[in-house]
Amino acid sequence: MPGKGKKPEVEEFNAAQELKKLRSLPYTFLTADSVDAAKSGVILYEADSAWEGYNLIGTGTSGEVLLMDMTGRTVHKWVDPRESPGSMILPVLLAGGDLLVIQGVRGLIRLDWNSHLVWEKRLHPHHDIAFLPDSTFYILEAVVKRYRGLSVKFPTILHMTLSADVISEWSAYEHLEELRQVFDRTSFLDTVLDSLVAGDDGTRKTGKIPDSFLADNAGAGQTIHDYFHANTLEILAQNASGDRDDRFRRGNILTCFRNVNQIAVLDQSTKQVLWAWGEGELEWPHNPTMLENGNILVFDNGVERRYSRLIEVDPLTESIEWEYVGDPPAAFFSRTRGSCQRLPNGNTLVCESNGGRAFEITREGRTVWEWRNPDIVDGRRSQIYRVDRIDPSVIEPLLANM
């Protein structure tokens, strides 16, 4: 992969400035409406139907990562030990109880089981981490480039070691022309820019770039736009589609480009797009995962239709094999973020991020477990990015050594 070597040093961290940036993001930390505080924690648990495990949750407001049992009891937690702690947006559990935690503009940190800081890395990671068999990992970083007169974020995939060294990197900016050839273009930032009327001097006279491309306001009047908004990395395990079609073979990368409404599979070595789907069907999707049966499960946010859904698509036929919506549909809606995890018993664990809740459903759509974040600020519930259900065989040896 191109761009080998360590990344250049960045400027000294300014907590106040970075907090201002974080608050300017379109992602929020509290529900829009007030909530009933009495309906908090685990409010439904059908032990005979739910898949037993431990729930790993990164908090946005309390600066903690919680490990909870099925009743909602916190059995362990990690906290940022630094003098100026950051939000624990996305935690990933490592063998032995260490955590990698994405902290947005704060960077990436590694904590041990007892919340001691192992290392911190100052970069701009976001959304996801994917581990390779050799225990190195891929992580998404947002890199700002000048593009067609605008400041635009482009996703970069960093390959890193567990000691925080960067092995290599792949930039969407450097491969933009290749990507444009394989994606549907209806949602592209280029399509929007081309549709705006330009004056003789090249300045834009009419039209507005949609909010979907707005990343943040960086200060001093500078607006940063977001071309793709990649939000997922998954290394494919062996699956039924991969057994029939090399595009989906073990080791390739499943990703999601929210702002162009498409999910894609990349060749692990070259990052060439082997398959892409979703334009005209998905609306700001998140968290696609490859299932053992070869189908792809995806959280379809539904920003235009105003309700979310889960779908399971066969990538070989591109037909939707399963779908879940709320009853009524608007009862399940997360405008941004969201995750879904297929559990070993066939149930699906869902994180409705904007509502600050997680729930488990059967194949028939019946809810058998539900948790609502008890962290409430000024009457509004704290939102969460993702909830992961972890097998007891992984967690219980760690708890036994406490």
C-alpha positions as YAML, in Angstrom:
chain: A
units: angstrom
residues:
- id: 1
  name: MET
  ca: [0.00, 0.00, 0.00]
- id: 2
  name: PRO
  ca: [1.24, 3.57, -0.68]
- id: 3
  name: GLY
  ca: [2.32, 6.10, 1.86]
- id: 4
  name: LYS
  ca: [4.36, 3.87, 4.13]
- id: 5
  name: GLY
  ca: [5.95, 5.30, 7.23]
- id: 6
  name: LYS
  ca: [4.89, 7.20, 10.31]
- id: 7
  name: LYS
  ca: [2.60, 10.20, 10.11]
- id: 8
  name: PRO
  ca: [4.13, 13.65, 10.69]
- id: 9
  name: GLU
  ca: [3.85, 15.24, 14.10]
- id: 10
  name: VAL
  ca: [0.76, 17.34, 14.73]
- id: 11
  name: GLU
  ca: [0.47, 20.63, 16.56]
- id: 12
  name: GLU
  ca: [0.17, 20.71, 20.34]
- id: 13
  name: PHE
  ca: [-3.27, 19.67, 21.62]
- id: 14
  name: ASN
  ca: [-5.56, 22.54, 22.63]
- id: 15
  name: ALA
  ca: [-8.41, 21.14, 24.74]
- id: 16
  name: ALA
  ca: [-10.70, 24.17, 24.47]
- id: 17
  name: GLN
  ca: [-10.27, 24.43, 20.72]
- id: 18
  name: GLU
  ca: [-10.83, 20.72, 20.19]
- id: 19
  name: LEU
  ca: [-13.93, 20.75, 22.38]
- id: 20
  name: LYS
  ca: [-15.31, 23.60, 20.26]
- id: 21
  name: LYS
  ca: [-14.72, 21.51, 17.16]
- id: 22
  name: LEU
  ca: [-16.38, 18.48, 18.71]
- id: 23
  name: ARG
  ca: [-19.47, 20.47, 19.65]
- id: 24
  name: SER
  ca: [-19.76, 21.78, 16.09]
- id: 25
  name: LEU
  ca: [-20.15, 18.28, 14.65]
- id: 26
  name: PRO
  ca: [-23.59, 17.25, 13.38]
- id: 27
  name: TYR
  ca: [-23.48, 14.40, 15.89]
- id: 28
  name: THR
  ca: [-25.01, 15.34, 19.25]
- id: 29
  name: PHE
  ca: [-24.68, 13.81, 22.70]
- id: 30
  name: LEU
  ca: [-28.24, 14.12, 24.10]
- id: 31
  name: THR
  ca: [-31.67, 13.17, 22.80]
- id: 32
  name: ALA
  ca: [-33.61, 15.98, 21.18]
- id: 33
  name: ASP
  ca: [-36.62, 15.53, 23.48]
- id: 34
  name: SER
  ca: [-37.02, 15.09, 27.21]
- id: 35
  name: VAL
  ca: [-37.45, 11.51, 28.41]
- id: 36
  name: ASP
  ca: [-39.08, 9.61, 31.25]
- id: 37
  name: ALA
  ca: [-36.19, 8.90, 33.63]
- id: 38
  name: ALA
  ca: [-38.15, 6.06, 35.22]
- id: 39
  name: LYS
  ca: [-37.84, 4.09, 31.97]
- id: 40
  name: SER
  ca: [-34.10, 3.61, 32.19]
- id: 41
  name: GLY
  ca: [-31.68, 0.72, 32.37]
- id: 42
  name: VAL
  ca: [-32.91, -2.73, 31.34]
- id: 43
  name: ILE
  ca: [-36.68, -2.41, 30.97]
- id: 44
  name: LEU
  ca: [-37.25, -5.77, 29.24]
- id: 45
  name: TYR
  ca: [-35.40, -9.07, 29.54]
- id: 46
  name: GLU
  ca: [-36.76, -12.41, 28.39]
- id: 47
  name: ALA
  ca: [-33.99, -14.70, 29.56]
- id: 48
  name: ASP
  ca: [-35.31, -17.73, 27.65]
- id: 49
  name: SER
  ca: [-35.27, -15.88, 24.31]
- id: 50
  name: ALA
  ca: [-32.39, -13.38, 24.54]
- id: 51
  name: TRP
  ca: [-28.79, -14.40, 23.84]
- id: 52
  name: GLU
  ca: [-26.84, -14.34, 27.11]
- id: 53
  name: GLY
  ca: [-23.72, -12.19, 27.09]
- id: 54
  name: TYR
  ca: [-22.10, -8.99, 28.33]
- id: 55
  name: ASN
  ca: [-22.75, -5.59, 26.77]
- id: 56
  name: LEU
  ca: [-19.87, -3.22, 26.02]
- id: 57
  name: ILE
  ca: [-20.94, 0.42, 25.80]
- id: 58
  name: GLY
  ca: [-18.89, 3.57, 25.27]
- id: 59
  name: THR
  ca: [-20.42, 6.68, 26.80]
- id: 60
  name: GLY
  ca: [-20.44, 10.13, 25.28]
- id: 61
  name: THR
  ca: [-20.98, 12.26, 28.36]
- id: 62
  name: SER
  ca: [-19.65, 10.42, 31.41]
- id: 63
  name: GLY
  ca: [-16.20, 9.56, 30.02]
- id: 64
  name: GLU
  ca: [-16.51, 5.86, 30.83]
- id: 65
  name: VAL
  ca: [-16.74, 2.51, 29.06]
- id: 66
  name: LEU
  ca: [-19.23, 0.19, 30.73]
- id: 67
  name: LEU
  ca: [-19.37, -3.59, 30.73]
- id: 68
  name: MET
  ca: [-22.88, -4.67, 31.75]
- id: 69
  name: ASP
  ca: [-24.60, -7.99, 32.30]
- id: 70
  name: MET
  ca: [-28.03, -8.72, 30.85]
- id: 71
  name: THR
  ca: [-29.81, -7.15, 33.82]
- id: 72
  name: GLY
  ca: [-28.02, -3.83, 33.31]
- id: 73
  name: ARG
  ca: [-25.64, -4.26, 36.24]
- id: 74
  name: THR
  ca: [-22.20, -2.77, 35.58]
- id: 75
  name: VAL
  ca: [-19.69, -5.54, 36.24]
- id: 76
  name: HIS
  ca: [-16.66, -3.52, 35.17]
- id: 77
  name: LYS
  ca: [-15.82, -0.12, 33.76]
- id: 78
  name: TRP
  ca: [-12.89, 1.73, 32.27]
- id: 79
  name: VAL
  ca: [-12.27, 5.46, 32.72]
- id: 80
  name: ASP
  ca: [-9.89, 7.82, 30.99]
- id: 81
  name: PRO
  ca: [-7.21, 8.43, 33.66]
- id: 82
  name: ARG
  ca: [-5.79, 11.60, 32.17]
- id: 83
  name: GLU
  ca: [-6.23, 14.98, 33.81]
- id: 84
  name: SER
  ca: [-8.40, 16.11, 30.91]
- id: 85
  name: PRO
  ca: [-10.41, 12.96, 30.01]
- id: 86
  name: GLY
  ca: [-12.08, 12.56, 26.63]
- id: 87
  name: SER
  ca: [-15.38, 11.03, 25.56]
- id: 88
  name: MET
  ca: [-15.20, 7.25, 25.24]
- id: 89
  name: ILE
  ca: [-16.98, 7.09, 21.89]
- id: 90
  name: LEU
  ca: [-16.03, 3.69, 20.48]
- id: 91
  name: PRO
  ca: [-14.28, 1.01, 22.57]
- id: 92
  name: VAL
  ca: [-12.90, -2.26, 21.20]
- id: 93
  name: LEU
  ca: [-12.00, -5.01, 23.67]
- id: 94
  name: LEU
  ca: [-8.63, -6.70, 23.24]
- id: 95
  name: ALA
  ca: [-7.45, -10.04, 24.59]
- id: 96
  name: GLY
  ca: [-6.54, -9.71, 28.26]
- id: 97
  name: GLY
  ca: [-9.00, -6.90, 28.93]
- id: 98
  name: ASP
  ca: [-7.23, -3.95, 27.31]
- id: 99
  name: LEU
  ca: [-9.30, -1.46, 25.33]
- id: 100
  name: LEU
  ca: [-8.66, 0.57, 22.21]
- id: 101
  name: VAL
  ca: [-10.88, 3.65, 22.40]
- id: 102
  name: ILE
  ca: [-11.63, 6.12, 19.62]
- id: 103
  name: GLN
  ca: [-12.05, 9.58, 21.13]
- id: 104
  name: GLY
  ca: [-12.82, 11.55, 18.00]
- id: 105
  name: VAL
  ca: [-10.76, 14.73, 17.79]
- id: 106
  name: ARG
  ca: [-8.82, 13.62, 20.90]
- id: 107
  name: GLY
  ca: [-7.32, 10.66, 19.03]
- id: 108
  name: LEU
  ca: [-6.89, 7.00, 19.93]
- id: 109
  name: ILE
  ca: [-5.94, 5.57, 23.32]
- id: 110
  name: ARG
  ca: [-5.17, 2.15, 24.74]
- id: 111
  name: LEU
  ca: [-6.14, 1.37, 28.33]
- id: 112
  name: ASP
  ca: [-5.44, -1.78, 30.31]
- id: 113
  name: TRP
  ca: [-8.07, -3.64, 32.36]
- id: 114
  name: ASN
  ca: [-7.46, -1.31, 35.32]
- id: 115
  name: SER
  ca: [-7.77, 1.90, 33.26]
- id: 116
  name: HIS
  ca: [-4.05, 2.61, 33.17]
- id: 117
  name: LEU
  ca: [-3.03, 4.48, 30.02]
- id: 118
  name: VAL
  ca: [-0.82, 2.25, 27.87]
- id: 119
  name: TRP
  ca: [-0.43, 4.82, 25.07]
- id: 120
  name: GLU
  ca: [-2.21, 7.59, 23.22]
- id: 121
  name: LYS
  ca: [-2.01, 8.54, 19.55]
- id: 122
  name: ARG
  ca: [-2.84, 12.02, 18.33]
- id: 123
  name: LEU
  ca: [-4.65, 11.68, 15.03]
- id: 124
  name: HIS
  ca: [-8.24, 12.09, 13.82]
- id: 125
  name: PRO
  ca: [-9.71, 8.59, 13.94]
- id: 126
  name: HIS
  ca: [-13.41, 7.97, 13.62]
- id: 127
  name: HIS
  ca: [-16.09, 5.32, 13.61]
- id: 128
  name: ASP
  ca: [-14.40, 1.93, 13.44]
- id: 129
  name: ILE
  ca: [-11.48, -0.42, 14.04]
- id: 130
  name: ALA
  ca: [-10.96, -3.75, 12.26]
- id: 131
  name: PHE
  ca: [-8.46, -6.40, 13.37]
- id: 132
  name: LEU
  ca: [-6.39, -8.57, 11.06]
- id: 133
  name: PRO
  ca: [-5.32, -12.14, 11.95]
- id: 134
  name: ASP
  ca: [-1.83, -10.93, 12.94]
- id: 135
  name: SER
  ca: [-3.38, -8.61, 15.59]
- id: 136
  name: THR
  ca: [-2.54, -5.46, 13.67]
- id: 137
  name: PHE
  ca: [-5.55, -3.35, 12.84]
- id: 138
  name: TYR
  ca: [-7.10, -0.93, 10.39]
- id: 139
  name: ILE
  ca: [-8.63, 2.33, 11.55]
- id: 140
  name: LEU
  ca: [-10.35, 5.17, 9.72]
- id: 141
  name: GLU
  ca: [-8.85, 8.65, 9.85]
- id: 142
  name: ALA
  ca: [-10.35, 11.84, 8.43]
- id: 143
  name: VAL
  ca: [-7.85, 13.94, 6.46]
- id: 144
  name: VAL
  ca: [-8.74, 17.42, 5.16]
- id: 145
  name: LYS
  ca: [-7.67, 18.31, 1.61]
- id: 146
  name: ARG
  ca: [-8.35, 21.28, -0.67]
- id: 147
  name: TYR
  ca: [-10.69, 20.08, -3.40]
- id: 148
  name: ARG
  ca: [-12.45, 22.20, -6.01]
- id: 149
  name: GLY
  ca: [-11.96, 25.29, -3.88]
- id: 150
  name: LEU
  ca: [-13.34, 23.69, -0.71]
- id: 151
  name: SER
  ca: [-11.88, 22.17, 2.42]
- id: 152
  name: VAL
  ca: [-13.07, 18.56, 2.26]
- id: 153
  name: LYS
  ca: [-12.58, 15.55, 4.51]
- id: 154
  name: PHE
  ca: [-11.47, 12.35, 2.80]
- id: 155
  name: PRO
  ca: [-11.26, 8.98, 4.59]
- id: 156
  name: THR
  ca: [-7.88, 7.35, 5.03]
- id: 157
  name: ILE
  ca: [-7.40, 3.74, 6.12]
- id: 158
  name: LEU
  ca: [-4.43, 3.43, 8.47]
- id: 159
  name: HIS
  ca: [-2.79, 0.06, 9.13]
- id: 160
  name: MET
  ca: [-1.40, 0.12, 12.68]
- id: 161
  name: THR
  ca: [0.22, -2.08, 15.29]
- id: 162
  name: LEU
  ca: [-0.97, -2.53, 18.86]
- id: 163
  name: SER
  ca: [2.01, -0.39, 19.85]
- id: 164
  name: ALA
  ca: [0.49, 2.56, 17.93]
- id: 165
  name: ASP
  ca: [2.95, 2.49, 15.03]
- id: 166
  name: VAL
  ca: [1.56, 3.27, 11.58]
- id: 167
  name: ILE
  ca: [2.54, 0.56, 9.09]
- id: 168
  name: SER
  ca: [0.94, 2.03, 5.99]
- id: 169
  name: GLU
  ca: [-2.01, 4.10, 4.79]
- id: 170
  name: TRP
  ca: [-4.45, 4.31, 1.90]
- id: 171
  name: SER
  ca: [-6.16, 7.60, 1.04]
- id: 172
  name: ALA
  ca: [-9.50, 7.99, -0.74]
- id: 173
  name: TYR
  ca: [-8.28, 11.41, -1.90]
- id: 174
  name: GLU
  ca: [-5.36, 9.87, -3.77]
- id: 175
  name: HIS
  ca: [-7.67, 7.27, -5.36]
- id: 176
  name: LEU
  ca: [-10.69, 9.49, -5.97]
- id: 177
  name: GLU
  ca: [-10.79, 8.97, -9.73]
- id: 178
  name: GLU
  ca: [-10.75, 5.19, -9.29]
- id: 179
  name: LEU
  ca: [-13.59, 5.37, -6.77]
- id: 180
  name: ARG
  ca: [-15.67, 7.64, -9.01]
- id: 181
  name: GLN
  ca: [-15.56, 5.05, -11.78]
- id: 182
  name: VAL
  ca: [-17.24, 2.32, -9.74]
- id: 183
  name: PHE
  ca: [-19.74, 4.11, -7.50]
- id: 184
  name: ASP
  ca: [-23.16, 5.37, -8.50]
- id: 185
  name: ARG
  ca: [-22.89, 9.17, -8.55]
- id: 186
  name: THR
  ca: [-26.32, 10.48, -7.65]
- id: 187
  name: SER
  ca: [-25.22, 11.44, -4.13]
- id: 188
  name: PHE
  ca: [-21.67, 12.56, -4.94]
- id: 189
  name: LEU
  ca: [-20.42, 15.94, -3.77]
- id: 190
  name: ASP
  ca: [-19.14, 16.39, -7.35]
- id: 191
  name: THR
  ca: [-22.67, 15.95, -8.68]
- id: 192
  name: VAL
  ca: [-23.88, 18.68, -6.34]
- id: 193
  name: LEU
  ca: [-21.03, 21.01, -7.25]
- id: 194
  name: ASP
  ca: [-21.56, 20.43, -10.97]
- id: 195
  name: SER
  ca: [-25.24, 21.35, -10.59]
- id: 196
  name: LEU
  ca: [-24.47, 24.77, -9.11]
- id: 197
  name: VAL
  ca: [-24.40, 27.68, -11.50]
- id: 198
  name: ALA
  ca: [-20.94, 29.24, -11.80]
- id: 199
  name: GLY
  ca: [-20.12, 32.81, -12.78]
- id: 200
  name: ASP
  ca: [-17.48, 33.87, -15.29]
- id: 201
  name: ASP
  ca: [-14.92, 34.12, -12.50]
- id: 202
  name: GLY
  ca: [-15.66, 30.55, -11.39]
- id: 203
  name: THR
  ca: [-17.37, 31.51, -8.16]
- id: 204
  name: ARG
  ca: [-20.64, 29.87, -7.24]
- id: 205
  name: LYS
  ca: [-23.55, 32.26, -7.75]
- id: 206
  name: THR
  ca: [-26.51, 30.06, -6.81]
- id: 207
  name: GLY
  ca: [-27.22, 26.81, -5.09]
- id: 208
  name: LYS
  ca: [-26.32, 25.37, -1.73]
- id: 209
  name: ILE
  ca: [-24.29, 22.34, -0.76]
- id: 210
  name: PRO
  ca: [-26.63, 20.05, 1.23]
- id: 211
  name: ASP
  ca: [-26.11, 19.62, 4.95]
- id: 212
  name: SER
  ca: [-25.30, 15.97, 4.32]
- id: 213
  name: PHE
  ca: [-21.84, 17.09, 3.16]
- id: 214
  name: LEU
  ca: [-21.22, 19.42, 6.10]
- id: 215
  name: ALA
  ca: [-18.64, 17.97, 8.48]
- id: 216
  name: ASP
  ca: [-18.01, 20.87, 10.85]
- id: 217
  name: ASN
  ca: [-17.15, 24.53, 11.17]
- id: 218
  name: ALA
  ca: [-13.45, 24.73, 11.83]
- id: 219
  name: GLY
  ca: [-13.37, 28.34, 12.99]
- id: 220
  name: ALA
  ca: [-12.26, 31.56, 11.29]
- id: 221
  name: GLY
  ca: [-15.17, 31.20, 8.87]
- id: 222
  name: GLN
  ca: [-13.85, 27.96, 7.41]
- id: 223
  name: THR
  ca: [-16.36, 25.23, 6.63]
- id: 224
  name: ILE
  ca: [-15.17, 21.66, 6.18]
- id: 225
  name: HIS
  ca: [-17.20, 19.39, 3.92]
- id: 226
  name: ASP
  ca: [-17.25, 15.60, 3.96]
- id: 227
  name: TYR
  ca: [-17.03, 13.79, 0.61]
- id: 228
  name: PHE
  ca: [-17.66, 10.15, 1.53]
- id: 229
  name: HIS
  ca: [-18.05, 9.96, 5.33]
- id: 230
  name: ALA
  ca: [-16.77, 6.39, 5.66]
- id: 231
  name: ASN
  ca: [-18.09, 4.84, 8.88]
- id: 232
  name: THR
  ca: [-17.30, 1.11, 8.87]
- id: 233
  name: LEU
  ca: [-14.36, -1.28, 8.57]
- id: 234
  name: GLU
  ca: [-14.78, -5.05, 8.79]
- id: 235
  name: ILE
  ca: [-12.37, -7.77, 7.71]
- id: 236
  name: LEU
  ca: [-14.48, -10.46, 6.08]
- id: 237
  name: ALA
  ca: [-14.50, -13.87, 7.69]
- id: 238
  name: GLN
  ca: [-15.23, -16.97, 5.65]
- id: 239
  name: ASN
  ca: [-18.83, -16.81, 4.43]
- id: 240
  name: ALA
  ca: [-21.17, -18.48, 1.95]
- id: 241
  name: SER
  ca: [-20.94, -15.66, -0.62]
- id: 242
  name: GLY
  ca: [-17.15, -15.74, -0.49]
- id: 243
  name: ASP
  ca: [-17.22, -19.49, -1.13]
- id: 244
  name: ARG
  ca: [-19.00, -18.73, -4.42]
- id: 245
  name: ASP
  ca: [-17.52, -15.37, -5.44]
- id: 246
  name: ASP
  ca: [-13.96, -14.19, -4.79]
- id: 247
  name: ARG
  ca: [-15.10, -10.59, -4.30]
- id: 248
  name: PHE
  ca: [-16.42, -11.59, -0.90]
- id: 249
  name: ARG
  ca: [-13.56, -13.89, 0.09]
- id: 250
  name: ARG
  ca: [-12.07, -14.00, 3.54]
- id: 251
  name: GLY
  ca: [-9.73, -11.08, 4.26]
- id: 252
  name: ASN
  ca: [-11.35, -8.44, 2.04]
- id: 253
  name: ILE
  ca: [-12.71, -5.26, 3.63]
- id: 254
  name: LEU
  ca: [-16.38, -4.38, 4.05]
- id: 255
  name: THR
  ca: [-16.95, -0.65, 4.42]
- id: 256
  name: CYS
  ca: [-19.70, 1.95, 4.23]
- id: 257
  name: PHE
  ca: [-19.68, 5.38, 2.59]
- id: 258
  name: ARG
  ca: [-22.60, 7.19, 4.20]
- id: 259
  name: ASN
  ca: [-22.65, 10.35, 2.11]
- id: 260
  name: VAL
  ca: [-22.97, 8.44, -1.16]
- id: 261
  name: ASN
  ca: [-25.49, 5.96, 0.32]
- id: 262
  name: GLN
  ca: [-23.42, 2.90, -0.53]
- id: 263
  name: ILE
  ca: [-21.73, -0.05, 1.10]
- id: 264
  name: ALA
  ca: [-18.73, -1.63, -0.56]
- id: 265
  name: VAL
  ca: [-16.20, -4.45, -0.47]
- id: 266
  name: LEU
  ca: [-12.55, -3.54, -1.05]
- id: 267
  name: ASP
  ca: [-9.66, -5.80, -1.97]
- id: 268
  name: GLN
  ca: [-7.50, -5.96, 1.14]
- id: 269
  name: SER
  ca: [-4.19, -5.47, -0.68]
- id: 270
  name: THR
  ca: [-5.05, -2.88, -3.34]
- id: 271
  name: LYS
  ca: [-8.23, -1.32, -1.80]
- id: 272
  name: GLN
  ca: [-9.83, -1.63, -5.24]
- id: 273
  name: VAL
  ca: [-13.64, -1.52, -5.00]
- id: 274
  name: LEU
  ca: [-14.84, -5.01, -5.90]
- id: 275
  name: TRP
  ca: [-18.54, -4.51, -5.17]
- id: 276
  name: ALA
  ca: [-20.75, -1.56, -4.24]
- id: 277
  name: TRP
  ca: [-24.48, -1.31, -3.59]
- id: 278
  name: GLY
  ca: [-27.09, 0.93, -2.01]
- id: 279
  name: GLU
  ca: [-27.69, 4.06, -4.10]
- id: 280
  name: GLY
  ca: [-31.44, 4.52, -4.41]
- id: 281
  name: GLU
  ca: [-32.09, 2.02, -1.60]
- id: 282
  name: LEU
  ca: [-30.12, 3.15, 1.45]
- id: 283
  name: GLU
  ca: [-30.24, 6.52, 3.22]
- id: 284
  name: TRP
  ca: [-27.14, 7.37, 5.25]
- id: 285
  name: PRO
  ca: [-26.36, 3.72, 6.16]
- id: 286
  name: HIS
  ca: [-24.13, 2.47, 8.99]
- id: 287
  name: ASN
  ca: [-22.40, -0.66, 10.26]
- id: 288
  name: PRO
  ca: [-22.75, -3.29, 7.51]
- id: 289
  name: THR
  ca: [-21.59, -6.73, 8.68]
- id: 290
  name: MET
  ca: [-21.08, -9.91, 6.69]
- id: 291
  name: LEU
  ca: [-23.06, -12.87, 8.02]
- id: 292
  name: GLU
  ca: [-21.99, -16.50, 7.87]
- id: 293
  name: ASN
  ca: [-24.75, -17.20, 5.34]
- id: 294
  name: GLY
  ca: [-23.15, -14.69, 2.94]
- id: 295
  name: ASN
  ca: [-25.75, -11.96, 3.38]
- id: 296
  name: ILE
  ca: [-24.85, -8.47, 4.60]
- id: 297
  name: LEU
  ca: [-26.74, -6.95, 7.55]
- id: 298
  name: VAL
  ca: [-26.89, -3.14, 7.52]
- id: 299
  name: PHE
  ca: [-28.39, -0.34, 9.60]
- id: 300
  name: ASP
  ca: [-30.30, 1.87, 7.13]
- id: 301
  name: ASN
  ca: [-30.89, 5.19, 8.92]
- id: 302
  name: GLY
  ca: [-33.62, 6.57, 6.64]
- id: 303
  name: VAL
  ca: [-32.95, 10.29, 6.96]
- id: 304
  name: GLU
  ca: [-35.46, 11.19, 4.25]
- id: 305
  name: ARG
  ca: [-38.26, 8.78, 5.12]
- id: 306
  name: ARG
  ca: [-37.87, 9.60, 8.86]
- id: 307
  name: TYR
  ca: [-37.65, 6.04, 10.14]
- id: 308
  name: SER
  ca: [-34.81, 3.53, 10.32]
- id: 309
  name: ARG
  ca: [-34.73, -0.11, 9.36]
- id: 310
  name: LEU
  ca: [-32.43, -3.11, 9.38]
- id: 311
  name: ILE
  ca: [-32.01, -5.02, 6.16]
- id: 312
  name: GLU
  ca: [-30.23, -8.21, 5.20]
- id: 313
  name: VAL
  ca: [-29.15, -8.14, 1.55]
- id: 314
  name: ASP
  ca: [-27.80, -10.99, -0.57]
- id: 315
  name: PRO
  ca: [-24.77, -9.34, -2.25]
- id: 316
  name: LEU
  ca: [-24.79, -11.85, -5.13]
- id: 317
  name: THR
  ca: [-28.37, -11.11, -6.20]
- id: 318
  name: GLU
  ca: [-28.65, -7.69, -4.47]
- id: 319
  name: SER
  ca: [-32.07, -8.73, -3.19]
- id: 320
  name: ILE
  ca: [-33.29, -7.88, 0.32]
- id: 321
  name: GLU
  ca: [-33.85, -11.15, 2.19]
- id: 322
  name: TRP
  ca: [-34.99, -9.75, 5.56]
- id: 323
  name: GLU
  ca: [-36.14, -6.40, 6.93]
- id: 324
  name: TYR
  ca: [-37.06, -4.97, 10.31]
- id: 325
  name: VAL
  ca: [-38.90, -1.69, 10.95]
- id: 326
  name: GLY
  ca: [-40.52, -0.36, 14.12]
- id: 327
  name: ASP
  ca: [-44.22, -0.60, 14.91]
- id: 328
  name: PRO
  ca: [-45.14, 2.07, 13.98]
- id: 329
  name: PRO
  ca: [-42.09, 2.72, 11.74]
- id: 330
  name: ALA
  ca: [-41.31, 6.07, 13.41]
- id: 331
  name: ALA
  ca: [-40.87, 4.24, 16.74]
- id: 332
  name: PHE
  ca: [-37.41, 3.16, 15.51]
- id: 333
  name: PHE
  ca: [-35.39, 6.05, 14.09]
- id: 334
  name: SER
  ca: [-31.80, 7.17, 14.45]
- id: 335
  name: ARG
  ca: [-30.96, 9.97, 12.04]
- id: 336
  name: THR
  ca: [-27.22, 9.40, 12.54]
- id: 337
  name: ARG
  ca: [-25.03, 6.54, 13.77]
- id: 338
  name: GLY
  ca: [-26.59, 3.20, 14.73]
- id: 339
  name: SER
  ca: [-25.37, -0.39, 14.77]
- id: 340
  name: CYS
  ca: [-26.61, -3.95, 14.41]
- id: 341
  name: GLN
  ca: [-25.06, -7.27, 15.45]
- id: 342
  name: ARG
  ca: [-26.34, -10.71, 14.47]
- id: 343
  name: LEU
  ca: [-26.10, -12.94, 17.55]
- id: 344
  name: PRO
  ca: [-25.33, -16.68, 17.61]
- id: 345
  name: ASN
  ca: [-28.97, -17.63, 18.30]
- id: 346
  name: GLY
  ca: [-30.19, -15.72, 15.22]
- id: 347
  name: ASN
  ca: [-31.41, -12.67, 17.15]
- id: 348
  name: THR
  ca: [-30.14, -9.18, 16.28]
- id: 349
  name: LEU
  ca: [-28.79, -6.63, 18.75]
- id: 350
  name: VAL
  ca: [-29.63, -3.07, 17.68]
- id: 351
  name: CYS
  ca: [-28.26, 0.25, 18.89]
- id: 352
  name: GLU
  ca: [-30.62, 3.16, 18.21]
- id: 353
  name: SER
  ca: [-27.92, 5.74, 18.82]
- id: 354
  name: ASN
  ca: [-29.93, 8.97, 18.74]
- id: 355
  name: GLY
  ca: [-32.46, 7.55, 21.20]
- id: 356
  name: GLY
  ca: [-29.81, 6.33, 23.63]
- id: 357
  name: ARG
  ca: [-31.18, 2.79, 23.66]
- id: 358
  name: ALA
  ca: [-30.29, -0.75, 22.62]
- id: 359
  name: PHE
  ca: [-32.62, -3.66, 22.04]
- id: 360
  name: GLU
  ca: [-32.52, -7.28, 20.90]
- id: 361
  name: ILE
  ca: [-35.06, -8.68, 18.45]
- id: 362
  name: THR
  ca: [-35.90, -12.13, 17.16]
- id: 363
  name: ARG
  ca: [-36.04, -13.01, 13.48]
- id: 364
  name: GLU
  ca: [-39.76, -12.27, 13.63]
- id: 365
  name: GLY
  ca: [-39.11, -8.80, 15.03]
- id: 366
  name: ARG
  ca: [-40.18, -9.44, 18.63]
- id: 367
  name: THR
  ca: [-38.20, -7.48, 21.23]
- id: 368
  name: VAL
  ca: [-36.73, -9.73, 23.94]
- id: 369
  name: TRP
  ca: [-34.29, -7.34, 25.63]
- id: 370
  name: GLU
  ca: [-34.20, -3.56, 25.88]
- id: 371
  name: TRP
  ca: [-31.90, -1.11, 27.63]
- id: 372
  name: ARG
  ca: [-32.20, 2.65, 27.83]
- id: 373
  name: ASN
  ca: [-29.25, 4.75, 28.89]
- id: 374
  name: PRO
  ca: [-29.82, 5.88, 32.51]
- id: 375
  name: ASP
  ca: [-27.38, 8.76, 32.02]
- id: 376
  name: ILE
  ca: [-29.78, 11.72, 31.79]
- id: 377
  name: VAL
  ca: [-28.71, 15.37, 31.62]
- id: 378
  name: ASP
  ca: [-31.30, 18.15, 32.04]
- id: 379
  name: GLY
  ca: [-34.10, 15.71, 31.28]
- id: 380
  name: ARG
  ca: [-32.53, 14.38, 28.07]
- id: 381
  name: ARG
  ca: [-30.95, 10.96, 27.64]
- id: 382
  name: SER
  ca: [-27.30, 10.60, 26.67]
- id: 383
  name: GLN
  ca: [-26.85, 9.12, 23.23]
- id: 384
  name: ILE
  ca: [-24.54, 6.20, 22.48]
- id: 385
  name: TYR
  ca: [-22.63, 5.21, 19.38]
- id: 386
  name: ARG
  ca: [-22.60, 1.42, 19.52]
- id: 387
  name: VAL
  ca: [-23.36, -1.54, 21.80]
- id: 388
  name: ASP
  ca: [-21.49, -4.84, 21.39]
- id: 389
  name: ARG
  ca: [-22.65, -8.15, 22.92]
- id: 390
  name: ILE
  ca: [-19.64, -10.21, 24.01]
- id: 391
  name: ASP
  ca: [-19.58, -13.95, 24.67]
- id: 392
  name: PRO
  ca: [-19.39, -14.87, 28.40]
- id: 393
  name: SER
  ca: [-16.38, -17.12, 27.67]
- id: 394
  name: VAL
  ca: [-14.39, -13.98, 26.87]
- id: 395
  name: ILE
  ca: [-15.50, -11.90, 29.84]
- id: 396
  name: GLU
  ca: [-15.84, -14.30, 32.76]
- id: 397
  name: PRO
  ca: [-12.11, -15.22, 33.00]
- id: 398
  name: LEU
  ca: [-11.34, -11.49, 33.18]
- id: 399
  name: LEU
  ca: [-13.91, -10.94, 35.93]
- id: 400
  name: ALA
  ca: [-12.58, -13.94, 37.86]
- id: 401
  name: ASN
  ca: [-9.16, -12.28, 38.11]
- id: 402
  name: MET
  ca: [-10.46, -8.98, 39.49]
...
